[in-house]
Amino acid sequence: MQLHESIKIMEVRTGTAQDTLRVASLHTDSWQAAYAGLMPASYLDGPLRDQQAGMWKSRLAPAAQRDGDGSGPGQGVP
């Protein structure tokens, strides 16, 4: 197999409201892996997923109304 046949092209685009659950799930999964043993399991395995979904819904829903002003996901996120 030649190298160029295995390369996948990544598309970078502005997040939309339809991305909310996938982004929140990725964010939650990363917190669960990174903070296991440091934060209470009752939080990481409990309300965290719903909190992340709500946060990303508020961040991504307005993205469709912006004209590329640079204030999307990742702006000010640690």
C-alpha positions in Angstrom: 0.0 0.0 0.0 1.3 3.4 -0.9 1.4 6.1 1.8 -0.9 8.5 0.0 -3.7 5.9 -0.2 -4.0 5.8 3.6 -4.0 9.5 4.2 -7.4 10.9 5.2 -8.3 14.5 4.6 -9.6 16.4 7.6 -12.2 19.0 7.1 -12.1 22.0 9.5 -15.4 23.9 9.7 -17.4 26.0 12.1 -19.3 23.9 14.6 -23.1 23.9 14.4 -25.9 23.0 16.7 -26.0 19.6 15.1 -22.5 19.0 16.5 -23.5 19.7 20.1 -23.9 16.1 21.4 -20.8 14.8 19.7 -18.6 17.6 21.0 -20.1 17.3 24.5 -19.5 13.6 24.5 -15.9 14.0 23.4 -15.4 16.7 26.1 -17.0 14.5 28.7 -15.0 11.5 27.8 -11.8 13.5 28.0 -12.7 14.8 31.4 -13.6 11.3 32.6 -10.2 10.0 31.5 -8.1 13.0 32.7 -9.8 13.6 36.0 -10.6 10.1 37.2 -9.4 9.8 40.8 -9.0 13.6 41.0 -12.7 14.6 40.9 -15.6 12.6 42.4 -16.8 9.8 40.2 -20.4 10.8 41.1 -19.8 14.0 39.2 -17.8 12.6 36.3 -20.3 9.8 35.8 -23.3 11.8 36.7 -24.3 15.4 35.8 -21.1 16.2 33.8 -22.5 14.9 30.5 -25.7 17.0 30.7 -23.7 20.1 31.8 -21.3 19.8 28.9 -24.2 19.3 26.5 -25.8 22.5 27.8 -22.6 24.5 27.6 -21.8 23.3 24.0 -25.4 23.9 23.0 -25.1 27.6 24.1 -21.7 27.9 22.4 -22.6 26.2 19.1 -26.2 27.4 18.5 -25.2 31.0 17.9 -22.4 30.0 15.5 -24.9 29.7 12.6 -25.7 33.4 13.1 -22.1 34.7 13.1 -20.2 35.7 10.0 -16.8 34.3 11.0 -16.0 36.8 13.7 -13.6 34.4 15.3 -15.6 33.9 18.5 -16.5 30.3 18.2 -15.6 27.1 20.1 -12.2 27.2 21.6 -12.2 30.9 22.2 -11.4 31.3 25.9 -11.6 27.6 26.6 -8.7 26.3 28.8 
